[in-house]
């Protein structure tokens, strides 16, 4: 069996931050694959709800000095790291004072309104992930993306990062969830902020920047799709008809070997 370098990109992982079952999956799957000999990295945003003191986060000095372009602005990226208790795994947390210091996830806890800058937070996180990997000099064989906030990573890998040596042989997996409760639309300026250097024709999947539009974009540029729920909507099912895909696997069953075979087949 070939040893693979697998990067998990997520917005949640147990025990640091949990809003859905994804936090359990991204906790169990990386450890199981590491036990099989694969090399694992995990990246996520450092939301303000994550206590640095309680979780013993500390700065990664060697990864300092990165700035991320969002639209016409540059934002500093800070990177922290913490170990998962009881495991030989670390999580890299991507941080920025403007985007992630608020004590909330995606909505204002007082009004339940969607944050106006969630589009920029998404762009910052996706670009920040790829810039972090570049600075690490660690070439992933697989990037597995969870949650719609990671949906720009497949696009970036196939466009503005396609000539970067660390991503030359990278395959991107996008995990698919219904997430119908995410009722939002990023707005007309979203496509302009994504990356001015990208041909607008390549952004047609993001035409309507709501949950379905963002998901369509993630699927379109991903090399493979992993179905994360027992039942997926007909609209989403139609999008993945011709995609290399992994059908739903119960995380409480023997999912590790199934994913191991899936990743391996994707690299062949």
C-alpha positions in Angstrom: 0.0 0.0 0.0 1.3 3.4 -1.0 1.7 5.8 1.9 -0.4 8.9 1.1 -0.3 12.5 2.3 -3.9 13.5 3.2 -5.0 16.9 4.1 -8.4 17.3 5.8 -9.9 20.8 5.6 -12.9 21.4 7.8 -14.8 24.0 9.9 -15.2 21.7 12.8 -13.6 18.8 14.6 -14.2 17.2 18.0 -13.2 18.3 20.7 -12.3 21.8 19.5 -15.5 22.9 17.8 -18.7 20.9 16.9 -21.9 21.9 15.2 -22.7 18.7 13.4 -21.7 15.1 12.9 -18.9 16.3 10.6 -16.9 17.0 13.8 -17.0 13.3 14.7 -16.1 12.1 11.2 -13.1 14.4 10.9 -12.0 13.3 14.4 -12.2 9.5 13.6 -11.2 9.3 10.0 -7.8 11.0 10.1 -6.7 8.9 13.1 -7.8 5.7 11.5 -5.9 6.5 8.3 -2.9 7.6 10.2 -2.9 4.2 12.0 -2.8 2.6 8.5 0.5 4.5 7.8 -0.7 7.6 6.0 0.6 11.1 6.7 -2.2 13.4 7.9 -2.6 17.1 8.3 -5.8 18.9 9.5 -6.7 22.6 9.0 -9.6 24.6 10.2 -10.5 28.3 11.1 -9.8 29.4 14.6 -13.3 30.7 15.4 -13.6 32.9 18.4 -15.6 30.2 20.1 -12.5 28.1 20.4 -10.6 28.9 23.6 -6.9 29.2 23.0 -6.1 28.6 26.7 -8.4 25.6 27.2 -7.2 23.9 24.1 -3.6 24.9 24.4 -3.3 26.6 21.1 0.1 28.1 20.3 1.5 30.1 17.4 3.5 28.5 14.7 6.3 31.0 14.3 7.8 29.4 11.2 4.5 29.9 9.3 4.3 33.6 10.1 4.4 36.4 7.6 1.7 35.2 5.2 -0.8 37.7 3.8 -4.0 36.7 2.0 -5.6 38.7 -0.8 -9.3 39.1 -0.5 -10.7 41.3 -3.3 -8.5 44.4 -3.3 -7.3 44.0 0.3 -4.6 42.0 2.0 -5.2 40.4 5.3 -2.6 38.9 7.7 -2.8 35.2 8.3 -1.9 33.8 11.8 -1.5 30.1 12.3 -1.8 28.3 15.5 -1.6 24.6 16.4 -2.9 22.2 19.0 -2.8 18.5 19.6 -5.9 16.4 19.8 -6.0 14.9 23.3 -5.3 11.2 23.3 -4.1 11.1 19.7 -0.9 11.6 17.7 -2.6 14.3 15.6 -2.3 18.0 15.4 -4.8 20.6 14.1 -3.6 23.8 12.4 -5.9 26.7 13.1 -6.1 29.6 10.6 -6.7 32.9 12.3 -7.3 36.6 11.4 -8.5 39.3 13.8 -11.2 40.7 11.4 -12.7 37.4 10.4 -12.4 34.9 13.3 -12.1 36.6 16.6 -15.9 37.2 17.0 -17.5 34.7 19.4 -19.7 33.1 16.7 -19.7 30.7 13.8 -21.7 32.0 10.8 -24.4 34.1 12.3 -24.8 36.9 14.8 -25.9 35.1 18.0 -28.1 38.1 19.0 -30.0 38.5 15.7 -29.4 35.1 14.1 -28.5 37.1 10.9 -25.9 35.8 8.5 -22.6 37.8 8.8 -22.1 40.1 5.8 -18.5 39.1 5.5 -19.0 35.4 5.4 -18.0 35.4 1.7 -14.7 37.0 2.6 -14.2 34.6 5.5 -14.7 31.7 3.0 -12.2 33.2 0.5 -9.6 33.9 3.3 -9.9 30.4 4.7 -9.6 28.6 1.3 -6.6 30.7 0.1 -5.1 30.6 3.6 -5.2 26.8 3.6 -3.4 26.6 0.3 -0.8 29.2 1.3 -0.2 27.4 4.6 0.5 24.1 2.8 2.8 26.0 0.4 4.8 27.4 3.3 5.0 24.0 4.9 6.4 22.6 1.7 4.2 19.5 2.2 2.7 18.2 -1.1 -0.6 16.5 -0.3 -1.8 13.6 -2.5 -5.4 14.1 -1.3 -7.2 17.2 0.0 -10.5 16.3 1.5 -12.9 19.3 1.9 -15.7 19.4 4.4 -18.4 22.1 4.6 -19.3 24.7 2.0 -16.7 27.1 3.4 -14.1 24.9 1.7 -15.8 25.0 -1.6 -13.3 27.3 -3.3 -10.4 25.0 -2.7 -11.2 22.7 -5.7 -11.5 25.8 -7.9 -8.2 27.3 -6.7 -6.3 24.1 -7.1 -7.5 23.9 -10.7 -6.8 27.5 -11.5 -4.5 30.0 -9.7 -2.6 27.2 -7.8 -2.4 24.7 -10.7 1.3 25.4 -11.4 2.4 25.3 -7.7 4.8 22.3 -7.3 3.2 21.2 -4.0 -0.2 20.7 -5.7 1.0 19.3 -9.0 -0.3 15.8 -8.3 -3.0 16.7 -5.7 -6.5 15.2 -6.0 -9.4 17.0 -4.3 -12.3 15.3 -2.6 -15.5 17.2 -1.7 -17.8 15.8 0.9 -21.4 16.4 0.1 -24.2 17.3 2.6 -27.7 18.7 2.2 -27.2 21.5 4.7 -30.6 23.0 3.7 -30.6 25.1 6.9 -27.8 27.3 5.5 -30.1 29.9 4.0 -27.8 32.6 2.5 -26.5 34.3 -0.6 -23.1 35.9 -0.7 -24.0 38.7 -3.0 -23.1 40.2 -6.4 -19.5 41.1 -5.4 -18.6 37.5 -4.4 -17.2 36.5 -7.8 -15.1 39.6 -8.1 -13.5 38.9 -4.7 -12.8 35.2 -5.3 -9.8 36.0 -7.6 -9.7 38.8 -10.2 -7.2 36.8 -12.2 -9.6 33.9 -12.8 -11.5 33.9 -16.1 -15.1 34.8 -15.2 -16.3 31.9 -17.4 -14.7 29.5 -14.9 -16.9 30.9 -12.2 -20.2 30.2 -13.9 -21.0 27.4 -11.3 -20.9 30.2 -8.6 -23.4 32.4 -10.5 -25.9 32.2 -7.6 -23.7 32.3 -4.6 -26.1 30.6 -2.2 -25.6 27.2 -0.6 -26.5 25.3 -3.8 -24.4 27.5 -6.0 -21.4 27.2 -3.8 -21.8 23.5 -3.6 -22.1 23.2 -7.4 -18.8 25.0 -7.7 -17.1 22.7 -5.2 -18.4 19.6 -7.0 -17.5 20.9 -10.5 -13.8 21.3 -9.7 -13.4 18.4 -7.3 -11.8 15.2 -8.6 -14.2 13.1 -6.5 -17.2 13.4 -4.2 -17.8 11.6 -0.9 -21.5 11.5 0.0 -21.8 12.4 3.7 -25.5 11.6 4.4 -27.7 8.5 3.8 -30.0 10.6 1.6 -29.0 13.4 -0.7 -31.4 15.7 -2.4 -32.3 15.0 -6.1 -30.7 18.2 -7.2 -27.4 17.3 -5.6 -27.6 13.7 -6.8 -27.9 14.9 -10.4 -24.7 17.0 -10.1 -22.6 14.0 -9.2 -23.9 11.5 -11.7 -20.6 11.4 -13.7 -18.3 12.0 -10.8 -15.9 9.6 -9.2 -17.7 9.1 -5.9 -17.9 7.3 -2.6 -21.4 6.4 -1.5 -22.4 7.1 2.1 -20.5 5.1 4.7 -21.7 5.0 8.3 -18.8 6.4 10.4 -19.7 4.0 13.2 -19.1 1.0 10.9 -15.8 -0.1 9.4 -15.4 3.1 7.3 -11.6 3.5 7.6 -10.8 0.7 5.1 -13.5 1.9 2.7 -12.0 5.4 2.7 -8.5 4.0 2.4 -9.5 2.1 -0.7 -11.3 5.2 -2.1 -8.3 7.4 -1.7 -5.9 4.8 -3.1 -8.2 4.3 -6.2 -8.3 8.0 -6.8 -4.5 8.2 -7.0 -4.3 5.3 -9.5 
